[in-house]
Amino acid sequence: MLSQPFEKPVRVWVGLGFPRQLNSVVDAYQFVTDWCGNSPEQKAAIRACKAALAGDIDAETARGILVRFARKKDILVEDGTM
């Protein structure tokens, strides 16, 4: 299992509008598996994180899929928002 850091962290809104920074594939995996739901985007993010942890894909590929999930759920903290 490889804990690959992202080149640039992904920030998401959690709880009552608090930002959370995801710095690595492990952070992302924990976040998406704890997320309440069962959407196709969430499933894709979980699969991507698992693949990155196994070394089958790189961290940036998993990051891109995570960003798509966060954007779809409207929880992505866009650059310049904070």
mmCIF file of the N, C-alpha and C atoms, coordinates in Angstrom:
data_MODEL
# 
_entry.id   MODEL 
# 
loop_
_atom_site.group_PDB 
_atom_site.id 
_atom_site.type_symbol 
_atom_site.label_atom_id 
_atom_site.label_alt_id 
_atom_site.label_comp_id 
_atom_site.label_asym_id 
_atom_site.label_entity_id 
_atom_site.label_seq_id 
_atom_site.pdbx_PDB_ins_code 
_atom_site.Cartn_x 
_atom_site.Cartn_y 
_atom_site.Cartn_z 
_atom_site.occupancy 
_atom_site.B_iso_or_equiv 
_atom_site.pdbx_formal_charge 
_atom_site.auth_seq_id 
_atom_site.auth_comp_id 
_atom_site.auth_asym_id 
_atom_site.auth_atom_id 
_atom_site.pdbx_PDB_model_num 
ATOM 1   N N  . MET A 1 1  ? 0.846   -1.178 0.000   1.00 0.00 ? 1  MET A N  1 
ATOM 2   C CA . MET A 1 1  ? 0.000   0.000  0.000   1.00 0.00 ? 1  MET A CA 1 
ATOM 3   C C  . MET A 1 1  ? 0.890   1.238  0.000   1.00 0.00 ? 1  MET A C  1 
ATOM 4   N N  . LEU A 1 2  ? 0.647   2.116  -0.952  1.00 0.00 ? 2  LEU A N  1 
ATOM 5   C CA . LEU A 1 2  ? 1.429   3.340  -1.069  1.00 0.00 ? 2  LEU A CA 1 
ATOM 6   C C  . LEU A 1 2  ? 0.581   4.535  -0.663  1.00 0.00 ? 2  LEU A C  1 
ATOM 7   N N  . SER A 1 3  ? 1.071   5.310  0.307   1.00 0.00 ? 3  SER A N  1 
ATOM 8   C CA . SER A 1 3  ? 0.375   6.536  0.696   1.00 0.00 ? 3  SER A CA 1 
ATOM 9   C C  . SER A 1 3  ? 0.949   7.673  -0.119  1.00 0.00 ? 3  SER A C  1 
ATOM 10  N N  . GLN A 1 4  ? 0.374   7.896  -1.276  1.00 0.00 ? 4  GLN A N  1 
ATOM 11  C CA . GLN A 1 4  ? 0.916   8.868  -2.217  1.00 0.00 ? 4  GLN A CA 1 
ATOM 12  C C  . GLN A 1 4  ? 0.356   10.260 -1.935  1.00 0.00 ? 4  GLN A C  1 
ATOM 13  N N  . PRO A 1 5  ? 1.234   11.251 -1.740  1.00 0.00 ? 5  PRO A N  1 
ATOM 14  C CA . PRO A 1 5  ? 0.742   12.625 -1.563  1.00 0.00 ? 5  PRO A CA 1 
ATOM 15  C C  . PRO A 1 5  ? 0.302   13.205 -2.902  1.00 0.00 ? 5  PRO A C  1 
ATOM 16  N N  . PHE A 1 6  ? -0.654  14.117 -2.851  1.00 0.00 ? 6  PHE A N  1 
ATOM 17  C CA . PHE A 1 6  ? -1.060  14.844 -4.045  1.00 0.00 ? 6  PHE A CA 1 
ATOM 18  C C  . PHE A 1 6  ? -0.074  15.981 -4.284  1.00 0.00 ? 6  PHE A C  1 
ATOM 19  N N  . GLU A 1 7  ? 0.147   16.345 -5.541  1.00 0.00 ? 7  GLU A N  1 
ATOM 20  C CA . GLU A 1 7  ? 0.994   17.499 -5.849  1.00 0.00 ? 7  GLU A CA 1 
ATOM 21  C C  . GLU A 1 7  ? 0.382   18.768 -5.275  1.00 0.00 ? 7  GLU A C  1 
ATOM 22  N N  . LYS A 1 8  ? -0.942  18.852 -5.322  1.00 0.00 ? 8  LYS A N  1 
ATOM 23  C CA . LYS A 1 8  ? -1.675  19.984 -4.753  1.00 0.00 ? 8  LYS A CA 1 
ATOM 24  C C  . LYS A 1 8  ? -2.844  19.405 -3.959  1.00 0.00 ? 8  LYS A C  1 
ATOM 25  N N  . PRO A 1 9  ? -2.990  19.780 -2.681  1.00 0.00 ? 9  PRO A N  1 
ATOM 26  C CA . PRO A 1 9  ? -4.093  19.232 -1.886  1.00 0.00 ? 9  PRO A CA 1 
ATOM 27  C C  . PRO A 1 9  ? -5.456  19.570 -2.489  1.00 0.00 ? 9  PRO A C  1 
ATOM 28  N N  . VAL A 1 10 ? -6.432  18.760 -2.146  1.00 0.00 ? 10 VAL A N  1 
ATOM 29  C CA . VAL A 1 10 ? -7.821  19.012 -2.522  1.00 0.00 ? 10 VAL A CA 1 
ATOM 30  C C  . VAL A 1 10 ? -8.532  19.478 -1.253  1.00 0.00 ? 10 VAL A C  1 
ATOM 31  N N  . ARG A 1 11 ? -9.232  20.599 -1.361  1.00 0.00 ? 11 ARG A N  1 
ATOM 32  C CA . ARG A 1 11 ? -9.980  21.095 -0.207  1.00 0.00 ? 11 ARG A CA 1 
ATOM 33  C C  . ARG A 1 11 ? -11.469 20.940 -0.469  1.00 0.00 ? 11 ARG A C  1 
ATOM 34  N N  . VAL A 1 12 ? -12.163 20.425 0.554   1.00 0.00 ? 12 VAL A N  1 
ATOM 35  C CA . VAL A 1 12 ? -13.599 20.189 0.450   1.00 0.00 ? 12 VAL A CA 1 
ATOM 36  C C  . VAL A 1 12 ? -14.301 20.796 1.657   1.00 0.00 ? 12 VAL A C  1 
ATOM 37  N N  . TRP A 1 13 ? -15.571 21.137 1.462   1.00 0.00 ? 13 TRP A N  1 
ATOM 38  C CA . TRP A 1 13 ? -16.397 21.625 2.561   1.00 0.00 ? 13 TRP A CA 1 
ATOM 39  C C  . TRP A 1 13 ? -16.984 20.433 3.297   1.00 0.00 ? 13 TRP A C  1 
ATOM 40  N N  . VAL A 1 14 ? -16.929 20.462 4.628   1.00 0.00 ? 14 VAL A N  1 
ATOM 41  C CA . VAL A 1 14 ? -17.513 19.403 5.452   1.00 0.00 ? 14 VAL A CA 1 
ATOM 42  C C  . VAL A 1 14 ? -18.347 20.040 6.561   1.00 0.00 ? 14 VAL A C  1 
ATOM 43  N N  . GLY A 1 15 ? -19.179 19.249 7.166   1.00 0.00 ? 15 GLY A N  1 
ATOM 44  C CA . GLY A 1 15 ? -19.959 19.732 8.305   1.00 0.00 ? 15 GLY A CA 1 
ATOM 45  C C  . GLY A 1 15 ? -20.745 20.985 7.990   1.00 0.00 ? 15 GLY A C  1 
ATOM 46  N N  . LEU A 1 16 ? -20.611 21.964 8.841   1.00 0.00 ? 16 LEU A N  1 
ATOM 47  C CA . LEU A 1 16 ? -21.339 23.222 8.693   1.00 0.00 ? 16 LEU A CA 1 
ATOM 48  C C  . LEU A 1 16 ? -20.498 24.251 7.970   1.00 0.00 ? 16 LEU A C  1 
ATOM 49  N N  . GLY A 1 17 ? -19.936 23.844 6.845   1.00 0.00 ? 17 GLY A N  1 
ATOM 50  C CA . GLY A 1 17 ? -19.163 24.771 6.034   1.00 0.00 ? 17 GLY A CA 1 
ATOM 51  C C  . GLY A 1 17 ? -17.720 24.926 6.453   1.00 0.00 ? 17 GLY A C  1 
ATOM 52  N N  . PHE A 1 18 ? -17.167 23.909 7.058   1.00 0.00 ? 18 PHE A N  1 
ATOM 53  C CA . PHE A 1 18 ? -15.763 23.940 7.442   1.00 0.00 ? 18 PHE A CA 1 
ATOM 54  C C  . PHE A 1 18 ? -14.922 23.287 6.350   1.00 0.00 ? 18 PHE A C  1 
ATOM 55  N N  . PRO A 1 19 ? -13.807 23.901 5.984   1.00 0.00 ? 19 PRO A N  1 
ATOM 56  C CA . PRO A 1 19 ? -12.955 23.292 4.961   1.00 0.00 ? 19 PRO A CA 1 
ATOM 57  C C  . PRO A 1 19 ? -12.114 22.155 5.543   1.00 0.00 ? 19 PRO A C  1 
ATOM 58  N N  . ARG A 1 20 ? -11.900 21.147 4.733   1.00 0.00 ? 20 ARG A N  1 
ATOM 59  C CA . ARG A 1 20 ? -11.003 20.047 5.098   1.00 0.00 ? 20 ARG A CA 1 
ATOM 60  C C  . ARG A 1 20 ? -10.035 19.864 3.947   1.00 0.00 ? 20 ARG A C  1 
ATOM 61  N N  . GLN A 1 21 ? -8.769  19.715 4.281   1.00 0.00 ? 21 GLN A N  1 
ATOM 62  C CA . GLN A 1 21 ? -7.737  19.553 3.262   1.00 0.00 ? 21 GLN A CA 1 
ATOM 63  C C  . GLN A 1 21 ? -7.349  18.086 3.151   1.00 0.00 ? 21 GLN A C  1 
ATOM 64  N N  . LEU A 1 22 ? -7.397  17.576 1.935   1.00 0.00 ? 22 LEU A N  1 
ATOM 65  C CA . LEU A 1 22 ? -7.012  16.195 1.653   1.00 0.00 ? 22 LEU A CA 1 
ATOM 66  C C  . LEU A 1 22 ? -5.656  16.238 0.958   1.00 0.00 ? 22 LEU A C  1 
ATOM 67  N N  . ASN A 1 23 ? -4.629  15.749 1.635   1.00 0.00 ? 23 ASN A N  1 
ATOM 68  C CA . ASN A 1 23 ? -3.255  15.866 1.156   1.00 0.00 ? 23 ASN A CA 1 
ATOM 69  C C  . ASN A 1 23 ? -2.743  14.655 0.397   1.00 0.00 ? 23 ASN A C  1 
ATOM 70  N N  . SER A 1 24 ? -3.428  13.534 0.533   1.00 0.00 ? 24 SER A N  1 
ATOM 71  C CA . SER A 1 24 ? -2.901  12.296 -0.041  1.00 0.00 ? 24 SER A CA 1 
ATOM 72  C C  . SER A 1 24 ? -4.034  11.361 -0.432  1.00 0.00 ? 24 SER A C  1 
ATOM 73  N N  . VAL A 1 25 ? -3.658  10.283 -1.069  1.00 0.00 ? 25 VAL A N  1 
ATOM 74  C CA . VAL A 1 25 ? -4.627  9.257  -1.454  1.00 0.00 ? 25 VAL A CA 1 
ATOM 75  C C  . VAL A 1 25 ? -5.282  8.665  -0.212  1.00 0.00 ? 25 VAL A C  1 
ATOM 76  N N  . VAL A 1 26 ? -4.521  8.462  0.844   1.00 0.00 ? 26 VAL A N  1 
ATOM 77  C CA . VAL A 1 26 ? -5.088  7.920  2.085   1.00 0.00 ? 26 VAL A CA 1 
ATOM 78  C C  . VAL A 1 26 ? -6.148  8.867  2.645   1.00 0.00 ? 26 VAL A C  1 
ATOM 79  N N  . ASP A 1 27 ? -5.836  10.169 2.695   1.00 0.00 ? 27 ASP A N  1 
ATOM 80  C CA . ASP A 1 27 ? -6.820  11.160 3.156   1.00 0.00 ? 27 ASP A CA 1 
ATOM 81  C C  . ASP A 1 27 ? -8.087  11.086 2.307   1.00 0.00 ? 27 ASP A C  1 
ATOM 82  N N  . ALA A 1 28 ? -7.908  11.032 0.996   1.00 0.00 ? 28 ALA A N  1 
ATOM 83  C CA . ALA A 1 28 ? -9.045  10.998 0.075   1.00 0.00 ? 28 ALA A CA 1 
ATOM 84  C C  . ALA A 1 28 ? -9.871  9.729  0.280   1.00 0.00 ? 28 ALA A C  1 
ATOM 85  N N  . TYR A 1 29 ? -9.201  8.600  0.419   1.00 0.00 ? 29 TYR A N  1 
ATOM 86  C CA . TYR A 1 29 ? -9.904  7.335  0.622   1.00 0.00 ? 29 TYR A CA 1 
ATOM 87  C C  . TYR A 1 29 ? -10.746 7.377  1.894   1.00 0.00 ? 29 TYR A C  1 
ATOM 88  N N  . GLN A 1 30 ? -10.151 7.866  2.981   1.00 0.00 ? 30 GLN A N  1 
ATOM 89  C CA . GLN A 1 30 ? -10.894 7.968  4.239   1.00 0.00 ? 30 GLN A CA 1 
ATOM 90  C C  . GLN A 1 30 ? -12.108 8.878  4.079   1.00 0.00 ? 30 GLN A C  1 
ATOM 91  N N  . PHE A 1 31 ? -11.924 9.984  3.369   1.00 0.00 ? 31 PHE A N  1 
ATOM 92  C CA . PHE A 1 31 ? -13.019 10.927 3.172   1.00 0.00 ? 31 PHE A CA 1 
ATOM 93  C C  . PHE A 1 31 ? -14.153 10.310 2.353   1.00 0.00 ? 31 PHE A C  1 
ATOM 94  N N  . VAL A 1 32 ? -13.836 9.735  1.210   1.00 0.00 ? 32 VAL A N  1 
ATOM 95  C CA . VAL A 1 32 ? -14.914 9.227  0.340   1.00 0.00 ? 32 VAL A CA 1 
ATOM 96  C C  . VAL A 1 32 ? -15.599 7.997  0.920   1.00 0.00 ? 32 VAL A C  1 
ATOM 97  N N  . THR A 1 33 ? -14.885 7.189  1.703   1.00 0.00 ? 33 THR A N  1 
ATOM 98  C CA . THR A 1 33 ? -15.546 6.032  2.315   1.00 0.00 ? 33 THR A CA 1 
ATOM 99  C C  . THR A 1 33 ? -16.419 6.452  3.492   1.00 0.00 ? 33 THR A C  1 
ATOM 100 N N  . ASP A 1 34 ? -16.097 7.569  4.141   1.00 0.00 ? 34 ASP A N  1 
ATOM 101 C CA . ASP A 1 34 ? -16.922 8.086  5.240   1.00 0.00 ? 34 ASP A CA 1 
ATOM 102 C C  . ASP A 1 34 ? -18.119 8.889  4.734   1.00 0.00 ? 34 ASP A C  1 
ATOM 103 N N  . TRP A 1 35 ? -18.068 9.326  3.469   1.00 0.00 ? 35 TRP A N  1 
ATOM 104 C CA . TRP A 1 35 ? -19.133 10.144 2.899   1.00 0.00 ? 35 TRP A CA 1 
ATOM 105 C C  . TRP A 1 35 ? -20.431 9.337  2.851   1.00 0.00 ? 35 TRP A C  1 
ATOM 106 N N  . CYS A 1 36 ? -21.510 9.951  3.298   1.00 0.00 ? 36 CYS A N  1 
ATOM 107 C CA . CYS A 1 36 ? -22.814 9.293  3.288   1.00 0.00 ? 36 CYS A CA 1 
ATOM 108 C C  . CYS A 1 36 ? -23.380 9.343  1.873   1.00 0.00 ? 36 CYS A C  1 
ATOM 109 N N  . GLY A 1 37 ? -23.562 8.210  1.288   1.00 0.00 ? 37 GLY A N  1 
ATOM 110 C CA . GLY A 1 37 ? -24.102 8.164  -0.060  1.00 0.00 ? 37 GLY A CA 1 
ATOM 111 C C  . GLY A 1 37 ? -23.621 6.937  -0.799  1.00 0.00 ? 37 GLY A C  1 
ATOM 112 N N  . ASN A 1 38 ? -24.063 6.855  -2.041  1.00 0.00 ? 38 ASN A N  1 
ATOM 113 C CA . ASN A 1 38 ? -23.735 5.682  -2.847  1.00 0.00 ? 38 ASN A CA 1 
ATOM 114 C C  . ASN A 1 38 ? -23.805 6.037  -4.334  1.00 0.00 ? 38 ASN A C  1 
ATOM 115 N N  . SER A 1 39 ? -23.353 7.242  -4.667  1.00 0.00 ? 39 SER A N  1 
ATOM 116 C CA . SER A 1 39 ? -23.460 7.718  -6.048  1.00 0.00 ? 39 SER A CA 1 
ATOM 117 C C  . SER A 1 39 ? -22.392 7.075  -6.933  1.00 0.00 ? 39 SER A C  1 
ATOM 118 N N  . PRO A 1 40 ? -22.605 7.086  -8.242  1.00 0.00 ? 40 PRO A N  1 
ATOM 119 C CA . PRO A 1 40 ? -21.582 6.576  -9.159  1.00 0.00 ? 40 PRO A CA 1 
ATOM 120 C C  . PRO A 1 40 ? -20.255 7.332  -9.021  1.00 0.00 ? 40 PRO A C  1 
ATOM 121 N N  . GLU A 1 41 ? -20.326 8.638  -8.765  1.00 0.00 ? 41 GLU A N  1 
ATOM 122 C CA . GLU A 1 41 ? -19.096 9.432  -8.599  1.00 0.00 ? 41 GLU A CA 1 
ATOM 123 C C  . GLU A 1 41 ? -18.337 9.015  -7.347  1.00 0.00 ? 41 GLU A C  1 
ATOM 124 N N  . GLN A 1 42 ? -19.071 8.739  -6.278  1.00 0.00 ? 42 GLN A N  1 
ATOM 125 C CA . GLN A 1 42 ? -18.425 8.286  -5.046  1.00 0.00 ? 42 GLN A CA 1 
ATOM 126 C C  . GLN A 1 42 ? -17.781 6.919  -5.261  1.00 0.00 ? 42 GLN A C  1 
ATOM 127 N N  . LYS A 1 43 ? -18.495 6.030  -5.919  1.00 0.00 ? 43 LYS A N  1 
ATOM 128 C CA . LYS A 1 43 ? -17.943 4.700  -6.198  1.00 0.00 ? 43 LYS A CA 1 
ATOM 129 C C  . LYS A 1 43 ? -16.681 4.806  -7.051  1.00 0.00 ? 43 LYS A C  1 
ATOM 130 N N  . ALA A 1 44 ? -16.696 5.700  -8.034  1.00 0.00 ? 44 ALA A N  1 
ATOM 131 C CA . ALA A 1 44 ? -15.516 5.895  -8.886  1.00 0.00 ? 44 ALA A CA 1 
ATOM 132 C C  . ALA A 1 44 ? -14.348 6.430  -8.075  1.00 0.00 ? 44 ALA A C  1 
ATOM 133 N N  . ALA A 1 45 ? -14.611 7.359  -7.162  1.00 0.00 ? 45 ALA A N  1 
ATOM 134 C CA . ALA A 1 45 ? -13.546 7.918  -6.325  1.00 0.00 ? 45 ALA A CA 1 
ATOM 135 C C  . ALA A 1 45 ? -12.960 6.849  -5.404  1.00 0.00 ? 45 ALA A C  1 
ATOM 136 N N  . ILE A 1 46 ? -13.810 6.012  -4.848  1.00 0.00 ? 46 ILE A N  1 
ATOM 137 C CA . ILE A 1 46 ? -13.328 4.924  -3.986  1.00 0.00 ? 46 ILE A CA 1 
ATOM 138 C C  . ILE A 1 46 ? -12.467 3.954  -4.792  1.00 0.00 ? 46 ILE A C  1 
ATOM 139 N N  . ARG A 1 47 ? -12.944 3.573  -5.980  1.00 0.00 ? 47 ARG A N  1 
ATOM 140 C CA . ARG A 1 47 ? -12.157 2.653  -6.829  1.00 0.00 ? 47 ARG A CA 1 
ATOM 141 C C  . ARG A 1 47 ? -10.808 3.265  -7.198  1.00 0.00 ? 47 ARG A C  1 
ATOM 142 N N  . ALA A 1 48 ? -10.813 4.548  -7.525  1.00 0.00 ? 48 ALA A N  1 
ATOM 143 C CA . ALA A 1 48 ? -9.567  5.219  -7.907  1.00 0.00 ? 48 ALA A CA 1 
ATOM 144 C C  . ALA A 1 48 ? -8.592  5.266  -6.740  1.00 0.00 ? 48 ALA A C  1 
ATOM 145 N N  . CYS A 1 49 ? -9.092  5.573  -5.558  1.00 0.00 ? 49 CYS A N  1 
ATOM 146 C CA . CYS A 1 49 ? -8.211  5.606  -4.386  1.00 0.00 ? 49 CYS A CA 1 
ATOM 147 C C  . CYS A 1 49 ? -7.633  4.222  -4.100  1.00 0.00 ? 49 CYS A C  1 
ATOM 148 N N  . LYS A 1 50 ? -8.468  3.200  -4.183  1.00 0.00 ? 50 LYS A N  1 
ATOM 149 C CA . LYS A 1 50 ? -7.980  1.831  -3.969  1.00 0.00 ? 50 LYS A CA 1 
ATOM 150 C C  . LYS A 1 50 ? -6.906  1.476  -4.991  1.00 0.00 ? 50 LYS A C  1 
ATOM 151 N N  . ALA A 1 51 ? -7.128  1.843  -6.241  1.00 0.00 ? 51 ALA A N  1 
ATOM 152 C CA . ALA A 1 51 ? -6.153  1.548  -7.292  1.00 0.00 ? 51 ALA A CA 1 
ATOM 153 C C  . ALA A 1 51 ? -4.844  2.290  -7.050  1.00 0.00 ? 51 ALA A C  1 
ATOM 154 N N  . ALA A 1 52 ? -4.932  3.534  -6.608  1.00 0.00 ? 52 ALA A N  1 
ATOM 155 C CA . ALA A 1 52 ? -3.715  4.302  -6.322  1.00 0.00 ? 52 ALA A CA 1 
ATOM 156 C C  . ALA A 1 52 ? -2.974  3.711  -5.130  1.00 0.00 ? 52 ALA A C  1 
ATOM 157 N N  . LEU A 1 53 ? -3.708  3.302  -4.112  1.00 0.00 ? 53 LEU A N  1 
ATOM 158 C CA . LEU A 1 53 ? -3.071  2.693  -2.940  1.00 0.00 ? 53 LEU A CA 1 
ATOM 159 C C  . LEU A 1 53 ? -2.380  1.382  -3.304  1.00 0.00 ? 53 LEU A C  1 
ATOM 160 N N  . ALA A 1 54 ? -2.928  0.679  -4.280  1.00 0.00 ? 54 ALA A N  1 
ATOM 161 C CA . ALA A 1 54 ? -2.329  -0.580 -4.739  1.00 0.00 ? 54 ALA A CA 1 
ATOM 162 C C  . ALA A 1 54 ? -1.185  -0.348 -5.718  1.00 0.00 ? 54 ALA A C  1 
ATOM 163 N N  . GLY A 1 55 ? -1.019  0.904  -6.158  1.00 0.00 ? 55 GLY A N  1 
ATOM 164 C CA . GLY A 1 55 ? 0.038   1.217  -7.106  1.00 0.00 ? 55 GLY A CA 1 
ATOM 165 C C  . GLY A 1 55 ? -0.353  1.001  -8.558  1.00 0.00 ? 55 GLY A C  1 
ATOM 166 N N  . ASP A 1 56 ? -1.642  0.791  -8.812  1.00 0.00 ? 56 ASP A N  1 
ATOM 167 C CA . ASP A 1 56 ? -2.107  0.543  -10.179 1.00 0.00 ? 56 ASP A CA 1 
ATOM 168 C C  . ASP A 1 56 ? -2.286  1.822  -10.992 1.00 0.00 ? 56 ASP A C  1 
ATOM 169 N N  . ILE A 1 57 ? -2.584  2.937  -10.320 1.00 0.00 ? 57 ILE A N  1 
ATOM 170 C CA . ILE A 1 57 ? -2.665  4.244  -10.980 1.00 0.00 ? 57 ILE A CA 1 
ATOM 171 C C  . ILE A 1 57 ? -1.904  5.248  -10.125 1.00 0.00 ? 57 ILE A C  1 
ATOM 172 N N  . ASP A 1 58 ? -1.586  6.398  -10.695 1.00 0.00 ? 58 ASP A N  1 
ATOM 173 C CA . ASP A 1 58 ? -0.843  7.385  -9.907  1.00 0.00 ? 58 ASP A CA 1 
ATOM 174 C C  . ASP A 1 58 ? -1.796  8.253  -9.086  1.00 0.00 ? 58 ASP A C  1 
ATOM 175 N N  . ALA A 1 59 ? -1.236  8.941  -8.111  1.00 0.00 ? 59 ALA A N  1 
ATOM 176 C CA . ALA A 1 59 ? -2.019  9.758  -7.187  1.00 0.00 ? 59 ALA A CA 1 
ATOM 177 C C  . ALA A 1 59 ? -2.775  10.864 -7.904  1.00 0.00 ? 59 ALA A C  1 
ATOM 178 N N  . GLU A 1 60 ? -2.183  11.431 -8.943  1.00 0.00 ? 60 GLU A N  1 
ATOM 179 C CA . GLU A 1 60 ? -2.834  12.547 -9.638  1.00 0.00 ? 60 GLU A CA 1 
ATOM 180 C C  . GLU A 1 60 ? -4.063  12.100 -10.424 1.00 0.00 ? 60 GLU A C  1 
ATOM 181 N N  . THR A 1 61 ? -4.058  10.873 -10.905 1.00 0.00 ? 61 THR A N  1 
ATOM 182 C CA . THR A 1 61 ? -5.253  10.338 -11.558 1.00 0.00 ? 61 THR A CA 1 
ATOM 183 C C  . THR A 1 61 ? -6.372  10.191 -10.537 1.00 0.00 ? 61 THR A C  1 
ATOM 184 N N  . ALA A 1 62 ? -6.047  9.629  -9.378  1.00 0.00 ? 62 ALA A N  1 
ATOM 185 C CA . ALA A 1 62 ? -7.036  9.500  -8.303  1.00 0.00 ? 62 ALA A CA 1 
ATOM 186 C C  . ALA A 1 62 ? -7.516  10.876 -7.854  1.00 0.00 ? 62 ALA A C  1 
ATOM 187 N N  . ARG A 1 63 ? -6.615  11.838 -7.792  1.00 0.00 ? 63 ARG A N  1 
ATOM 188 C CA . ARG A 1 63 ? -6.974  13.200 -7.391  1.00 0.00 ? 63 ARG A CA 1 
ATOM 189 C C  . ARG A 1 63 ? -7.995  13.791 -8.362  1.00 0.00 ? 63 ARG A C  1 
ATOM 190 N N  . GLY A 1 64 ? -7.777  13.599 -9.642  1.00 0.00 ? 64 GLY A N  1 
ATOM 191 C CA . GLY A 1 64 ? -8.708  14.121 -10.641 1.00 0.00 ? 64 GLY A CA 1 
ATOM 192 C C  . GLY A 1 64 ? -10.107 13.550 -10.482 1.00 0.00 ? 64 GLY A C  1 
ATOM 193 N N  . ILE A 1 65 ? -10.189 12.277 -10.188 1.00 0.00 ? 65 ILE A N  1 
ATOM 194 C CA . ILE A 1 65 ? -11.489 11.631 -9.988  1.00 0.00 ? 65 ILE A CA 1 
ATOM 195 C C  . ILE A 1 65 ? -12.131 12.129 -8.695  1.00 0.00 ? 65 ILE A C  1 
ATOM 196 N N  . LEU A 1 66 ? -11.321 12.329 -7.659  1.00 0.00 ? 66 LEU A N  1 
ATOM 197 C CA . LEU A 1 66 ? -11.817 12.897 -6.404  1.00 0.00 ? 66 LEU A CA 1 
ATOM 198 C C  . LEU A 1 66 ? -12.369 14.308 -6.626  1.00 0.00 ? 66 LEU A C  1 
ATOM 199 N N  . VAL A 1 67 ? -11.668 15.114 -7.393  1.00 0.00 ? 67 VAL A N  1 
ATOM 200 C CA . VAL A 1 67 ? -12.121 16.479 -7.684  1.00 0.00 ? 67 VAL A CA 1 
ATOM 201 C C  . VAL A 1 67 ? -13.460 16.445 -8.418  1.00 0.00 ? 67 VAL A C  1 
ATOM 202 N N  . ARG A 1 68 ? -13.619 15.541 -9.366  1.00 0.00 ? 68 ARG A N  1 
ATOM 203 C CA . ARG A 1 68 ? -14.904 15.427 -10.075 1.00 0.00 ? 68 ARG A CA 1 
ATOM 204 C C  . ARG A 1 68 ? -16.033 15.056 -9.110  1.00 0.00 ? 68 ARG A C  1 
ATOM 205 N N  . PHE A 1 69 ? -15.750 14.133 -8.188  1.00 0.00 ? 69 PHE A N  1 
ATOM 206 C CA . PHE A 1 69 ? -16.736 13.753 -7.171  1.00 0.00 ? 69 PHE A CA 1 
ATOM 207 C C  . PHE A 1 69 ? -17.110 14.965 -6.320  1.00 0.00 ? 69 PHE A C  1 
ATOM 208 N N  . ALA A 1 70 ? -16.103 15.678 -5.821  1.00 0.00 ? 70 ALA A N  1 
ATOM 209 C CA . ALA A 1 70 ? -16.356 16.833 -4.951  1.00 0.00 ? 70 ALA A CA 1 
ATOM 210 C C  . ALA A 1 70 ? -17.106 17.936 -5.691  1.00 0.00 ? 70 ALA A C  1 
ATOM 211 N N  . ARG A 1 71 ? -16.759 18.159 -6.936  1.00 0.00 ? 71 ARG A N  1 
ATOM 212 C CA . ARG A 1 71 ? -17.445 19.183 -7.736  1.00 0.00 ? 71 ARG A CA 1 
ATOM 213 C C  . ARG A 1 71 ? -18.915 18.785 -7.965  1.00 0.00 ? 71 ARG A C  1 
ATOM 214 N N  . LYS A 1 72 ? -19.155 17.523 -8.268  1.00 0.00 ? 72 LYS A N  1 
ATOM 215 C CA . LYS A 1 72 ? -20.520 17.038 -8.496  1.00 0.00 ? 72 LYS A CA 1 
ATOM 216 C C  . LYS A 1 72 ? -21.372 17.200 -7.232  1.00 0.00 ? 72 LYS A C  1 
ATOM 217 N N  . LYS A 1 73 ? -20.772 16.984 -6.076  1.00 0.00 ? 73 LYS A N  1 
ATOM 218 C CA . LYS A 1 73 ? -21.493 17.100 -4.804  1.00 0.00 ? 73 LYS A CA 1 
ATOM 219 C C  . LYS A 1 73 ? -21.498 18.537 -4.275  1.00 0.00 ? 73 LYS A C  1 
ATOM 220 N N  . ASP A 1 74 ? -20.887 19.446 -5.017  1.00 0.00 ? 74 ASP A N  1 
ATOM 221 C CA . ASP A 1 74 ? -20.821 20.864 -4.656  1.00 0.00 ? 74 ASP A CA 1 
ATOM 222 C C  . ASP A 1 74 ? -20.133 21.083 -3.311  1.00 0.00 ? 74 ASP A C  1 
ATOM 223 N N  . ILE A 1 75 ? -19.066 20.323 -3.067  1.00 0.00 ? 75 ILE A N  1 
ATOM 224 C CA . ILE A 1 75 ? -18.308 20.472 -1.825  1.00 0.00 ? 75 ILE A CA 1 
ATOM 225 C C  . ILE A 1 75 ? -16.849 20.840 -2.090  1.00 0.00 ? 75 ILE A C  1 
ATOM 226 N N  . LEU A 1 76 ? -16.500 21.045 -3.341  1.00 0.00 ? 76 LEU A N  1 
ATOM 227 C CA . LEU A 1 76 ? -15.122 21.397 -3.674  1.00 0.00 ? 76 LEU A CA 1 
ATOM 228 C C  . LEU A 1 76 ? -14.874 22.857 -3.316  1.00 0.00 ? 76 LEU A C  1 
ATOM 229 N N  . VAL A 1 77 ? -13.813 23.108 -2.576  1.00 0.00 ? 77 VAL A N  1 
ATOM 230 C CA . VAL A 1 77 ? -13.396 24.477 -2.286  1.00 0.00 ? 77 VAL A CA 1 
ATOM 231 C C  . VAL A 1 77 ? -12.545 24.921 -3.467  1.00 0.00 ? 77 VAL A C  1 
ATOM 232 N N  . GLU A 1 78 ? -13.100 25.786 -4.285  1.00 0.00 ? 78 GLU A N  1 
ATOM 233 C CA . GLU A 1 78 ? -12.383 26.272 -5.465  1.00 0.00 ? 78 GLU A CA 1 
ATOM 234 C C  . GLU A 1 78 ? -11.270 27.219 -5.034  1.00 0.00 ? 78 GLU A C  1 
ATOM 235 N N  . ASP A 1 79 ? -10.209 27.296 -5.822  1.00 0.00 ? 79 ASP A N  1 
ATOM 236 C CA . ASP A 1 79 ? -9.114  28.221 -5.540  1.00 0.00 ? 79 ASP A CA 1 
ATOM 237 C C  . ASP A 1 79 ? -9.660  29.634 -5.419  1.00 0.00 ? 79 ASP A C  1 
ATOM 238 N N  . GLY A 1 80 ? -9.188  30.350 -4.411  1.00 0.00 ? 80 GLY A N  1 
ATOM 239 C CA . GLY A 1 80 ? -9.603  31.729 -4.211  1.00 0.00 ? 80 GLY A CA 1 
ATOM 240 C C  . GLY A 1 80 ? -10.867 31.875 -3.380  1.00 0.00 ? 80 GLY A C  1 
ATOM 241 N N  . THR A 1 81 ? -11.496 30.754 -3.004  1.00 0.00 ? 81 THR A N  1 
ATOM 242 C CA . THR A 1 81 ? -12.719 30.820 -2.209  1.00 0.00 ? 81 THR A CA 1 
ATOM 243 C C  . THR A 1 81 ? -12.425 31.199 -0.768  1.00 0.00 ? 81 THR A C  1 
ATOM 244 N N  . MET A 1 82 ? -11.300 30.741 -0.268  1.00 0.00 ? 82 MET A N  1 
ATOM 245 C CA . MET A 1 82 ? -10.966 31.008 1.130   1.00 0.00 ? 82 MET A CA 1 
ATOM 246 C C  . MET A 1 82 ? -9.921  32.085 1.235   1.00 0.00 ? 82 MET A C  1 
# 
